[in-house]
Amino acid sequence: MKSKEQWIRIGVDAVAAVACALSAVFTLADVHSPVRSGLSALAIVLGTGWAATGWIRVRDVAFAATVAIATGVSVICFYALVFVEMGWWHPVRSIGALLIAAAAVNAAATIVDLKRRRAA
């Protein structure tokens, strides 16, 4: 992987981690703001999608983004379906937990990719 591609991947990992973490804080703190809805939509789809697919080494940026978006939509639909079927659908806490998990996975990916960058 080229140096520029590594830095792009590290940047996406870090932005996804921060977006998911901020969105989780806004969601769990019940902050009412126009920023919350946009950030939450972005973090839920892109953040969870990148957390699930970031380990796949796709070189084409458009294809990687498409896979992350499709996976993010699928993850949130599956997640909601499971909680609704269980009869335990509490959107604020459920989405907060999903965003915390996605933030943790993306933060770990940032660290792993930084270590790979240093080793190369």
C-alpha positions, 0 to 999 in steps of 0.5 A: 500500500502506498504512503498516500493510501495509508494516510487516507485510511488512517484519516478515515479511521480517525474521522469515523471514530471521532464522528461515532464518539461525538454522535454517541455523546450527543445521543446519550446526553439527549442534546437537541440540535440540528447538528445532532441529527446530521452527525448521527445519520453520518455516524450511524451509516458511515461510521458503523459501515467503516467499522465493519468493512475497514479491514478490507483492503480496497484500493479504489476509494469510490468502491470502499465508500460504496461498500461502507455505506451499503454495510452501514445501512444493512447494519443499522437495519439488522440492529433495529430489527433484532431489538424490535423483535426482542421487544426491547427497542429503546432507540437512544440507548440502543443507538448510543451503544452501537455508536460507542462500539463503532467508535471503539472499533474505528479507534482500534483500526486507527492505532493498527493502521498507524502501527502498520505505517510505522513498520513500513 
